[in-house]
């Protein structure tokens, strides 16, 4: 697991919790609960990093 700051907040517009990762542009996830949003964020962080490596960034 990598270590990144995650900002977690409730979005009325999306009717869900949003988990944003500020140091990884565009990296965010959502979920019906805080725990679900955080779990989804862990997945998209790994995918974001994998994609960046594939693109040579």
CHARMM internal coordinates of N, CA and C (Angstrom, degrees):
IC EDIT
DIST 1 N 1 CA 1.4434
DIST 1 CA 1 C 1.5324
ANGL 1 N 1 CA 1 C 108.44
DIST 1 C 2 N 1.3159
ANGL 1 CA 1 C 2 N 114.58
DIHE 1 N 1 CA 1 C 2 N 138.13
DIST 2 N 2 CA 1.4542
ANGL 1 C 2 N 2 CA 119.45
DIHE 1 CA 1 C 2 N 2 CA 176.44
DIST 2 CA 2 C 1.5265
ANGL 2 N 2 CA 2 C 109.26
DIHE 1 C 2 N 2 CA 2 C -91.75
DIST 2 C 3 N 1.3038
ANGL 2 CA 2 C 3 N 115.51
DIHE 2 N 2 CA 2 C 3 N 164.08
DIST 3 N 3 CA 1.4576
ANGL 2 C 3 N 3 CA 119.89
DIHE 2 CA 2 C 3 N 3 CA -178.65
DIST 3 CA 3 C 1.5194
ANGL 3 N 3 CA 3 C 109.15
DIHE 2 C 3 N 3 CA 3 C -113.45
DIST 3 C 4 N 1.3226
ANGL 3 CA 3 C 4 N 115.49
DIHE 3 N 3 CA 3 C 4 N 116.15
DIST 4 N 4 CA 1.4514
ANGL 3 C 4 N 4 CA 122.10
DIHE 3 CA 3 C 4 N 4 CA 179.66
DIST 4 CA 4 C 1.5208
ANGL 4 N 4 CA 4 C 108.82
DIHE 3 C 4 N 4 CA 4 C -141.08
DIST 4 C 5 N 1.3169
ANGL 4 CA 4 C 5 N 115.28
DIHE 4 N 4 CA 4 C 5 N 148.89
DIST 5 N 5 CA 1.4619
ANGL 4 C 5 N 5 CA 119.76
DIHE 4 CA 4 C 5 N 5 CA 174.83
DIST 5 CA 5 C 1.5235
ANGL 5 N 5 CA 5 C 108.66
DIHE 4 C 5 N 5 CA 5 C -70.55
DIST 5 C 6 N 1.3141
ANGL 5 CA 5 C 6 N 116.48
DIHE 5 N 5 CA 5 C 6 N 135.25
DIST 6 N 6 CA 1.4611
ANGL 5 C 6 N 6 CA 122.04
DIHE 5 CA 5 C 6 N 6 CA 177.05
DIST 6 CA 6 C 1.5206
ANGL 6 N 6 CA 6 C 107.47
DIHE 5 C 6 N 6 CA 6 C -123.69
DIST 6 C 7 N 1.3270
ANGL 6 CA 6 C 7 N 115.36
DIHE 6 N 6 CA 6 C 7 N 127.17
DIST 7 N 7 CA 1.4647
ANGL 6 C 7 N 7 CA 121.00
DIHE 6 CA 6 C 7 N 7 CA 175.70
DIST 7 CA 7 C 1.5195
ANGL 7 N 7 CA 7 C 106.79
DIHE 6 C 7 N 7 CA 7 C -99.07
DIST 7 C 8 N 1.3226
ANGL 7 CA 7 C 8 N 115.79
DIHE 7 N 7 CA 7 C 8 N 122.37
DIST 8 N 8 CA 1.4611
ANGL 7 C 8 N 8 CA 122.06
DIHE 7 CA 7 C 8 N 8 CA -175.17
DIST 8 CA 8 C 1.5215
ANGL 8 N 8 CA 8 C 109.06
DIHE 7 C 8 N 8 CA 8 C -115.22
DIST 8 C 9 N 1.3261
ANGL 8 CA 8 C 9 N 116.78
DIHE 8 N 8 CA 8 C 9 N 128.08
DIST 9 N 9 CA 1.4653
ANGL 8 C 9 N 9 CA 119.86
DIHE 8 CA 8 C 9 N 9 CA 179.45
DIST 9 CA 9 C 1.5318
ANGL 9 N 9 CA 9 C 110.03
DIHE 8 C 9 N 9 CA 9 C -152.77
DIST 9 C 10 N 1.3341
ANGL 9 CA 9 C 10 N 114.56
DIHE 9 N 9 CA 9 C 10 N 162.11
DIST 10 N 10 CA 1.4558
ANGL 9 C 10 N 10 CA 121.45
DIHE 9 CA 9 C 10 N 10 CA 177.67
DIST 10 CA 10 C 1.5167
ANGL 10 N 10 CA 10 C 109.10
DIHE 9 C 10 N 10 CA 10 C -89.55
DIST 10 C 11 N 1.3160
ANGL 10 CA 10 C 11 N 117.23
DIHE 10 N 10 CA 10 C 11 N 133.71
DIST 11 N 11 CA 1.4592
ANGL 10 C 11 N 11 CA 122.92
DIHE 10 CA 10 C 11 N 11 CA 177.05
DIST 11 CA 11 C 1.5219
ANGL 11 N 11 CA 11 C 109.07
DIHE 10 C 11 N 11 CA 11 C -112.72
DIST 11 C 12 N 1.3258
ANGL 11 CA 11 C 12 N 115.96
DIHE 11 N 11 CA 11 C 12 N 113.07
DIST 12 N 12 CA 1.4712
ANGL 11 C 12 N 12 CA 119.16
DIHE 11 CA 11 C 12 N 12 CA 176.26
DIST 12 CA 12 C 1.5179
ANGL 12 N 12 CA 12 C 110.54
DIHE 11 C 12 N 12 CA 12 C -64.94
DIST 12 C 13 N 1.3370
ANGL 12 CA 12 C 13 N 115.70
DIHE 12 N 12 CA 12 C 13 N -38.84
DIST 13 N 13 CA 1.4596
ANGL 12 C 13 N 13 CA 120.86
DIHE 12 CA 12 C 13 N 13 CA -179.07
DIST 13 CA 13 C 1.5261
ANGL 13 N 13 CA 13 C 111.53
DIHE 12 C 13 N 13 CA 13 C -58.73
DIST 13 C 14 N 1.3356
ANGL 13 CA 13 C 14 N 116.52
DIHE 13 N 13 CA 13 C 14 N -42.62
DIST 14 N 14 CA 1.4638
ANGL 13 C 14 N 14 CA 121.56
DIHE 13 CA 13 C 14 N 14 CA -179.48
DIST 14 CA 14 C 1.5215
ANGL 14 N 14 CA 14 C 112.73
DIHE 13 C 14 N 14 CA 14 C -91.75
DIST 14 C 15 N 1.3367
ANGL 14 CA 14 C 15 N 116.89
DIHE 14 N 14 CA 14 C 15 N -11.87
DIST 15 N 15 CA 1.4622
ANGL 14 C 15 N 15 CA 122.23
DIHE 14 CA 14 C 15 N 15 CA -176.76
DIST 15 CA 15 C 1.5294
ANGL 15 N 15 CA 15 C 110.48
DIHE 14 C 15 N 15 CA 15 C 54.37
DIST 15 C 16 N 1.3544
ANGL 15 CA 15 C 16 N 114.17
DIHE 15 N 15 CA 15 C 16 N 45.88
DIST 16 N 16 CA 1.4583
ANGL 15 C 16 N 16 CA 120.26
DIHE 15 CA 15 C 16 N 16 CA -177.16
DIST 16 CA 16 C 1.5295
ANGL 16 N 16 CA 16 C 109.34
DIHE 15 C 16 N 16 CA 16 C -159.09
DIST 16 C 17 N 1.3283
ANGL 16 CA 16 C 17 N 115.31
DIHE 16 N 16 CA 16 C 17 N 163.54
DIST 17 N 17 CA 1.4603
ANGL 16 C 17 N 17 CA 120.60
DIHE 16 CA 16 C 17 N 17 CA 170.69
DIST 17 CA 17 C 1.5234
ANGL 17 N 17 CA 17 C 107.64
DIHE 16 C 17 N 17 CA 17 C -81.47
DIST 17 C 18 N 1.3223
ANGL 17 CA 17 C 18 N 116.03
DIHE 17 N 17 CA 17 C 18 N 138.86
DIST 18 N 18 CA 1.4583
ANGL 17 C 18 N 18 CA 122.53
DIHE 17 CA 17 C 18 N 18 CA 179.32
DIST 18 CA 18 C 1.5266
ANGL 18 N 18 CA 18 C 107.97
DIHE 17 C 18 N 18 CA 18 C -114.17
DIST 18 C 19 N 1.3139
ANGL 18 CA 18 C 19 N 116.22
DIHE 18 N 18 CA 18 C 19 N 135.26
DIST 19 N 19 CA 1.4631
ANGL 18 C 19 N 19 CA 122.57
DIHE 18 CA 18 C 19 N 19 CA 176.70
DIST 19 CA 19 C 1.5298
ANGL 19 N 19 CA 19 C 107.09
DIHE 18 C 19 N 19 CA 19 C -119.60
DIST 19 C 20 N 1.3433
ANGL 19 CA 19 C 20 N 116.27
DIHE 19 N 19 CA 19 C 20 N 110.03
DIST 20 N 20 CA 1.4623
ANGL 19 C 20 N 20 CA 121.35
DIHE 19 CA 19 C 20 N 20 CA -179.75
DIST 20 CA 20 C 1.5214
ANGL 20 N 20 CA 20 C 110.14
DIHE 19 C 20 N 20 CA 20 C -106.07
DIST 20 C 21 N 1.3174
ANGL 20 CA 20 C 21 N 115.47
DIHE 20 N 20 CA 20 C 21 N 145.70
DIST 21 N 21 CA 1.4675
ANGL 20 C 21 N 21 CA 122.24
DIHE 20 CA 20 C 21 N 21 CA 179.53
DIST 21 CA 21 C 1.5302
ANGL 21 N 21 CA 21 C 106.97
DIHE 20 C 21 N 21 CA 21 C -115.70
DIST 21 C 22 N 1.3439
ANGL 21 CA 21 C 22 N 117.76
DIHE 21 N 21 CA 21 C 22 N 94.27
DIST 22 N 22 CA 1.4633
ANGL 21 C 22 N 22 CA 121.41
DIHE 21 CA 21 C 22 N 22 CA -171.87
DIST 22 CA 22 C 1.5267
ANGL 22 N 22 CA 22 C 115.42
DIHE 21 C 22 N 22 CA 22 C -57.55
DIST 22 C 23 N 1.3131
ANGL 22 CA 22 C 23 N 118.25
DIHE 22 N 22 CA 22 C 23 N -34.63
DIST 23 N 23 CA 1.4686
ANGL 22 C 23 N 23 CA 119.56
DIHE 22 CA 22 C 23 N 23 CA -176.25
DIST 23 CA 23 C 1.5283
ANGL 23 N 23 CA 23 C 113.20
DIHE 22 C 23 N 23 CA 23 C -79.35
DIST 23 C 24 N 1.3363
ANGL 23 CA 23 C 24 N 117.36
DIHE 23 N 23 CA 23 C 24 N -7.43
DIST 24 N 24 CA 1.4584
ANGL 23 C 24 N 24 CA 121.90
DIHE 23 CA 23 C 24 N 24 CA 177.34
DIST 24 CA 24 C 1.5340
ANGL 24 N 24 CA 24 C 107.53
DIHE 23 C 24 N 24 CA 24 C -119.13
DIST 24 C 25 N 1.3272
ANGL 24 CA 24 C 25 N 118.19
DIHE 24 N 24 CA 24 C 25 N 94.79
DIST 25 N 25 CA 1.4642
ANGL 24 C 25 N 25 CA 122.12
DIHE 24 CA 24 C 25 N 25 CA -173.99
DIST 25 CA 25 C 1.5272
ANGL 25 N 25 CA 25 C 113.09
DIHE 24 C 25 N 25 CA 25 C -51.41
DIST 25 C 26 N 1.3293
ANGL 25 CA 25 C 26 N 114.86
DIHE 25 N 25 CA 25 C 26 N 128.55
DIST 26 N 26 CA 1.4527
ANGL 25 C 26 N 26 CA 121.06
DIHE 25 CA 25 C 26 N 26 CA 178.65
DIST 26 CA 26 C 1.5082
ANGL 26 N 26 CA 26 C 115.20
DIHE 25 C 26 N 26 CA 26 C 79.55
DIST 26 C 27 N 1.3109
ANGL 26 CA 26 C 27 N 117.45
DIHE 26 N 26 CA 26 C 27 N 1.57
DIST 27 N 27 CA 1.4592
ANGL 26 C 27 N 27 CA 121.50
DIHE 26 CA 26 C 27 N 27 CA -178.10
DIST 27 CA 27 C 1.5272
ANGL 27 N 27 CA 27 C 109.68
DIHE 26 C 27 N 27 CA 27 C -88.65
DIST 27 C 28 N 1.3205
ANGL 27 CA 27 C 28 N 115.78
DIHE 27 N 27 CA 27 C 28 N 112.49
DIST 28 N 28 CA 1.4635
ANGL 27 C 28 N 28 CA 121.11
DIHE 27 CA 27 C 28 N 28 CA -179.59
DIST 28 CA 28 C 1.5267
ANGL 28 N 28 CA 28 C 108.77
DIHE 27 C 28 N 28 CA 28 C -155.43
DIST 28 C 29 N 1.3105
ANGL 28 CA 28 C 29 N 115.12
DIHE 28 N 28 CA 28 C 29 N 159.03
DIST 29 N 29 CA 1.4614
ANGL 28 C 29 N 29 CA 121.56
DIHE 28 CA 28 C 29 N 29 CA 177.96
DIST 29 CA 29 C 1.5199
ANGL 29 N 29 CA 29 C 107.91
DIHE 28 C 29 N 29 CA 29 C -145.27
DIST 29 C 30 N 1.3192
ANGL 29 CA 29 C 30 N 115.56
DIHE 29 N 29 CA 29 C 30 N 166.85
DIST 30 N 30 CA 1.4613
ANGL 29 C 30 N 30 CA 118.89
DIHE 29 CA 29 C 30 N 30 CA 177.32
DIST 30 CA 30 C 1.5188
ANGL 30 N 30 CA 30 C 109.58
DIHE 29 C 30 N 30 CA 30 C -135.43
DIST 30 C 31 N 1.3146
ANGL 30 CA 30 C 31 N 114.99
DIHE 30 N 30 CA 30 C 31 N 173.28
DIST 31 N 31 CA 1.4574
ANGL 30 C 31 N 31 CA 120.85
DIHE 30 CA 30 C 31 N 31 CA 178.31
DIST 31 CA 31 C 1.5094
ANGL 31 N 31 CA 31 C 110.77
DIHE 30 C 31 N 31 CA 31 C -173.53
DIST 31 C 32 N 1.3103
ANGL 31 CA 31 C 32 N 115.86
DIHE 31 N 31 CA 31 C 32 N 159.77
DIST 32 N 32 CA 1.4606
ANGL 31 C 32 N 32 CA 121.25
DIHE 31 CA 31 C 32 N 32 CA 179.60
DIST 32 CA 32 C 1.5302
ANGL 32 N 32 CA 32 C 111.84
DIHE 31 C 32 N 32 CA 32 C -71.50
DIST 32 C 33 N 1.3368
ANGL 32 CA 32 C 33 N 116.35
DIHE 32 N 32 CA 32 C 33 N -24.69
DIST 33 N 33 CA 1.4623
ANGL 32 C 33 N 33 CA 121.60
DIHE 32 CA 32 C 33 N 33 CA 178.08
DIST 33 CA 33 C 1.5259
ANGL 33 N 33 CA 33 C 108.62
DIHE 32 C 33 N 33 CA 33 C -127.27
DIST 33 C 34 N 1.3246
ANGL 33 CA 33 C 34 N 115.70
DIHE 33 N 33 CA 33 C 34 N 165.82
DIST 34 N 34 CA 1.4702
ANGL 33 C 34 N 34 CA 119.41
DIHE 33 CA 33 C 34 N 34 CA 176.30
DIST 34 CA 34 C 1.5236
ANGL 34 N 34 CA 34 C 110.69
DIHE 33 C 34 N 34 CA 34 C -59.37
DIST 34 C 35 N 1.3259
ANGL 34 CA 34 C 35 N 115.60
DIHE 34 N 34 CA 34 C 35 N -44.05
DIST 35 N 35 CA 1.4597
ANGL 34 C 35 N 35 CA 120.79
DIHE 34 CA 34 C 35 N 35 CA -178.07
DIST 35 CA 35 C 1.5300
ANGL 35 N 35 CA 35 C 111.45
DIHE 34 C 35 N 35 CA 35 C -62.52
DIST 35 C 36 N 1.3189
ANGL 35 CA 35 C 36 N 116.41
DIHE 35 N 35 CA 35 C 36 N -40.62
DIST 36 N 36 CA 1.4623
ANGL 35 C 36 N 36 CA 120.41
DIHE 35 CA 35 C 36 N 36 CA 179.63
DIST 36 CA 36 C 1.5259
ANGL 36 N 36 CA 36 C 110.67
DIHE 35 C 36 N 36 CA 36 C -66.99
DIST 36 C 37 N 1.3204
ANGL 36 CA 36 C 37 N 117.40
DIHE 36 N 36 CA 36 C 37 N -42.13
DIST 37 N 37 CA 1.4661
ANGL 36 C 37 N 37 CA 121.02
DIHE 36 CA 36 C 37 N 37 CA 178.84
DIST 37 CA 37 C 1.5248
ANGL 37 N 37 CA 37 C 110.56
DIHE 36 C 37 N 37 CA 37 C -62.72
DIST 37 C 38 N 1.3336
ANGL 37 CA 37 C 38 N 117.17
DIHE 37 N 37 CA 37 C 38 N -41.92
DIST 38 N 38 CA 1.4693
ANGL 37 C 38 N 38 CA 120.24
DIHE 37 CA 37 C 38 N 38 CA 178.79
DIST 38 CA 38 C 1.5250
ANGL 38 N 38 CA 38 C 111.55
DIHE 37 C 38 N 38 CA 38 C -66.62
DIST 38 C 39 N 1.3210
ANGL 38 CA 38 C 39 N 116.89
DIHE 38 N 38 CA 38 C 39 N -42.04
DIST 39 N 39 CA 1.4663
ANGL 38 C 39 N 39 CA 120.46
DIHE 38 CA 38 C 39 N 39 CA 178.59
DIST 39 CA 39 C 1.5247
ANGL 39 N 39 CA 39 C 110.01
DIHE 38 C 39 N 39 CA 39 C -62.69
DIST 39 C 40 N 1.3193
ANGL 39 CA 39 C 40 N 117.16
DIHE 39 N 39 CA 39 C 40 N -42.31
DIST 40 N 40 CA 1.4606
ANGL 39 C 40 N 40 CA 120.96
DIHE 39 CA 39 C 40 N 40 CA 177.93
DIST 40 CA 40 C 1.5286
ANGL 40 N 40 CA 40 C 110.99
DIHE 39 C 40 N 40 CA 40 C -65.94
DIST 40 C 41 N 1.3256
ANGL 40 CA 40 C 41 N 117.02
DIHE 40 N 40 CA 40 C 41 N -35.49
DIST 41 N 41 CA 1.4655
ANGL 40 C 41 N 41 CA 120.92
DIHE 40 CA 40 C 41 N 41 CA 177.86
DIST 41 CA 41 C 1.5217
ANGL 41 N 41 CA 41 C 110.69
DIHE 40 C 41 N 41 CA 41 C -62.98
DIST 41 C 42 N 1.3139
ANGL 41 CA 41 C 42 N 117.97
DIHE 41 N 41 CA 41 C 42 N -40.39
DIST 42 N 42 CA 1.4639
ANGL 41 C 42 N 42 CA 121.04
DIHE 41 CA 41 C 42 N 42 CA 178.63
DIST 42 CA 42 C 1.5276
ANGL 42 N 42 CA 42 C 110.41
DIHE 41 C 42 N 42 CA 42 C -59.53
DIST 42 C 43 N 1.3061
ANGL 42 CA 42 C 43 N 116.34
DIHE 42 N 42 CA 42 C 43 N -39.46
DIST 43 N 43 CA 1.4656
ANGL 42 C 43 N 43 CA 121.02
DIHE 42 CA 42 C 43 N 43 CA 179.49
DIST 43 CA 43 C 1.5247
ANGL 43 N 43 CA 43 C 110.70
DIHE 42 C 43 N 43 CA 43 C -66.74
DIST 43 C 44 N 1.3386
ANGL 43 CA 43 C 44 N 116.82
DIHE 43 N 43 CA 43 C 44 N -48.51
DIST 44 N 44 CA 1.4684
ANGL 43 C 44 N 44 CA 118.56
DIHE 43 CA 43 C 44 N 44 CA -176.76
DIST 44 CA 44 C 1.5258
ANGL 44 N 44 CA 44 C 112.00
DIHE 43 C 44 N 44 CA 44 C -71.08
DIST 44 C 45 N 1.3201
ANGL 44 CA 44 C 45 N 118.43
DIHE 44 N 44 CA 44 C 45 N -26.19
DIST 45 N 45 CA 1.4729
ANGL 44 C 45 N 45 CA 120.25
DIHE 44 CA 44 C 45 N 45 CA 174.91
DIST 45 CA 45 C 1.5244
ANGL 45 N 45 CA 45 C 109.02
DIHE 44 C 45 N 45 CA 45 C -62.66
DIST 45 C 46 N 1.3188
ANGL 45 CA 45 C 46 N 117.13
DIHE 45 N 45 CA 45 C 46 N -48.26
DIST 46 N 46 CA 1.4614
ANGL 45 C 46 N 46 CA 120.76
DIHE 45 CA 45 C 46 N 46 CA 179.73
DIST 46 CA 46 C 1.5257
ANGL 46 N 46 CA 46 C 110.79
DIHE 45 C 46 N 46 CA 46 C -62.17
DIST 46 C 47 N 1.3344
ANGL 46 CA 46 C 47 N 116.92
DIHE 46 N 46 CA 46 C 47 N -42.03
DIST 47 N 47 CA 1.4617
ANGL 46 C 47 N 47 CA 120.60
DIHE 46 CA 46 C 47 N 47 CA 178.77
DIST 47 CA 47 C 1.5241
ANGL 47 N 47 CA 47 C 111.09
DIHE 46 C 47 N 47 CA 47 C -65.39
DIST 47 C 48 N 1.3417
ANGL 47 CA 47 C 48 N 117.15
DIHE 47 N 47 CA 47 C 48 N -40.02
DIST 48 N 48 CA 1.4683
ANGL 47 C 48 N 48 CA 121.54
DIHE 47 CA 47 C 48 N 48 CA 179.15
DIST 48 CA 48 C 1.5227
ANGL 48 N 48 CA 48 C 109.69
DIHE 47 C 48 N 48 CA 48 C -60.94
DIST 48 C 49 N 1.3331
ANGL 48 CA 48 C 49 N 116.12
DIHE 48 N 48 CA 48 C 49 N -47.60
DIST 49 N 49 CA 1.4657
ANGL 48 C 49 N 49 CA 120.78
DIHE 48 CA 48 C 49 N 49 CA -178.82
DIST 49 CA 49 C 1.5232
ANGL 49 N 49 CA 49 C 110.69
DIHE 48 C 49 N 49 CA 49 C -64.36
DIST 49 C 50 N 1.3226
ANGL 49 CA 49 C 50 N 117.57
DIHE 49 N 49 CA 49 C 50 N -43.21
DIST 50 N 50 CA 1.4590
ANGL 49 C 50 N 50 CA 121.73
DIHE 49 CA 49 C 50 N 50 CA 178.93
DIST 50 CA 50 C 1.5295
ANGL 50 N 50 CA 50 C 111.22
DIHE 49 C 50 N 50 CA 50 C -60.15
DIST 50 C 51 N 1.3147
ANGL 50 CA 50 C 51 N 116.56
DIHE 50 N 50 CA 50 C 51 N -44.49
DIST 51 N 51 CA 1.4642
ANGL 50 C 51 N 51 CA 121.10
DIHE 50 CA 50 C 51 N 51 CA 179.02
DIST 51 CA 51 C 1.5231
ANGL 51 N 51 CA 51 C 110.91
DIHE 50 C 51 N 51 CA 51 C -65.00
DIST 51 C 52 N 1.3345
ANGL 51 CA 51 C 52 N 117.44
DIHE 51 N 51 CA 51 C 52 N -42.84
DIST 52 N 52 CA 1.4624
ANGL 51 C 52 N 52 CA 120.69
DIHE 51 CA 51 C 52 N 52 CA 178.72
DIST 52 CA 52 C 1.5250
ANGL 52 N 52 CA 52 C 110.71
DIHE 51 C 52 N 52 CA 52 C -60.74
DIST 52 C 53 N 1.3145
ANGL 52 CA 52 C 53 N 117.41
DIHE 52 N 52 CA 52 C 53 N -41.09
DIST 53 N 53 CA 1.4793
ANGL 52 C 53 N 53 CA 120.85
DIHE 52 CA 52 C 53 N 53 CA 178.31
DIST 53 CA 53 C 1.5201
ANGL 53 N 53 CA 53 C 111.14
DIHE 52 C 53 N 53 CA 53 C -63.97
DIST 53 C 54 N 1.3435
ANGL 53 CA 53 C 54 N 115.63
DIHE 53 N 53 CA 53 C 54 N -43.01
DIST 54 N 54 CA 1.4691
ANGL 53 C 54 N 54 CA 119.76
DIHE 53 CA 53 C 54 N 54 CA 179.16
DIST 54 CA 54 C 1.5244
ANGL 54 N 54 CA 54 C 111.50
DIHE 53 C 54 N 54 CA 54 C -61.66
DIST 54 C 55 N 1.3411
ANGL 54 CA 54 C 55 N 116.31
DIHE 54 N 54 CA 54 C 55 N -33.16
DIST 55 N 55 CA 1.4618
ANGL 54 C 55 N 55 CA 121.27
DIHE 54 CA 54 C 55 N 55 CA 179.53
DIST 55 CA 55 C 1.5247
ANGL 55 N 55 CA 55 C 113.02
DIHE 54 C 55 N 55 CA 55 C -86.95
DIST 55 C 56 N 1.3326
ANGL 55 CA 55 C 56 N 116.43
DIHE 55 N 55 CA 55 C 56 N 0.23
DIST 56 N 56 CA 1.4515
ANGL 55 C 56 N 56 CA 121.43
DIHE 55 CA 55 C 56 N 56 CA 178.51
DIST 56 CA 56 C 1.5174
ANGL 56 N 56 CA 56 C 114.61
DIHE 55 C 56 N 56 CA 56 C 73.65
DIST 56 C 57 N 1.3149
ANGL 56 CA 56 C 57 N 116.42
DIHE 56 N 56 CA 56 C 57 N 29.66
DIST 57 N 57 CA 1.4741
ANGL 56 C 57 N 57 CA 120.33
DIHE 56 CA 56 C 57 N 57 CA -179.90
DIST 57 CA 57 C 1.4928
ANGL 57 N 57 CA 57 C 111.29
DIHE 56 C 57 N 57 CA 57 C -100.65
END
COOR INIT
IC SEED 1 N 1 CA 1 C
IC BUILD
